[in-house]
């Protein structure tokens, strides 16, 4: 789609009835050699001759103007800096002529009569009815289209981070737009952008709800095998993130290895991704087979690689392997994002990747308040939910299970709050309890499940570079 848009814009720009009006070569006249006073003689510069000699020198074209001591023009022409132009054209640059009927945009260019001047565009002007753009690749967009980065969007499309996407994605809510914040999601977005081959948007396909064992199998085929991040034991990077996600048709090994990306990232970031996917699926009521888009400013994400100390010290200490207890800090608080239709902030506690078993989370509100609590994975599949509001010093318990042949990536506790000073203390323990999901606290728990998934793009490119085990760049292959 993008390649087709590019060729449309380029063709529109270069074709003679539409693009910039080239200077008319037929208006340029070859330089005329001034005849010499003494035929066959090598003359010294004319200004060394007496006035009488200079006065008798004539242009070889009778009636043509003399331009300098050595050049003249034909009749019907006038002198320019390095040559002659027809009297119906103006001198343009040092070697070209521009018809007087042309649009010159204040003498800066030579375009078709009636052309639109674009002083801020490299093209300077576009054909009447077109739109001036800020791109060198697509300087003009035809009537009925809109400028978008290096391309032109057609009717029914909108420009999303310099790429054209169908408007229906935005109107239906089938999109997830991530805003880059190194501390909150830097490692996550780098892995996603590597999987997106550096593009800012990607169209993906929702696979519908899968069981935990089905997701485990697809993740394993992609490279996120059981215990992958635990074996690497990289400080702060305790959760495996794969792209395309397991809940997409393109997940697992559906694509070639060069079209997939996996990496170990902080558990908080993987859990926050799950929250975003869950919000999108619920908002759009997405069903299996529907497509949606992911939008990230990958130019900024992949162009902002910094030193390892970008991870906060608390993450480096706490998340060596999946944590079992702790106290939340400002690093765990995520302000509401308009792109996710959020009206409340979220406290995100990442547990990392968890294997089979029954688990119990016990949390206590040490300050602030909580409106809703849930446990989910990085695909947005909720395993335990409690909608009871909690205030300071209240405690809540959430139980969930992972079947014997299952495994979940990016499991985390999500607390929705309207108080940005909310903090909690918490513990996570494997329990000898029934596998049925339960929750205790101020009110009975609710169980629920919602899923998000993506699909992938088509081009083949190679990702290169590793900083702290995080892929940080990509090199495209045409």
Secondary structure by P-SEA (a helix, b strand, c coil): caaaaaaaaaaaacccccccccccccccccccccccccccccccccccccaaaaaacccccccccccccccccccccccccccccccccccccccccccccccccccccccccbbbbcccccccccccccccccccccccccccccccccccccccccccccccccccccccccbbbbbbbccccaaaaaaaaaaaccccbbbbbbcccccaaaaaaaaaaacccccccccccccccccccccccccccccccccccccbbbbbccaaaaaaaaaaaaaaaaaacccccbbbbbbcaaaaaaacccccccccaaaaacccccccbbbbccccccccccccccccccbbbbcccccbbbbbbbbbbccccccccccccccccccbbbcccccccbbbbbbbcccccccccbbbbbbbbcccccccccccccccccccccccccbbbbbbccccccccccbbbbbbbbcccccccccccc
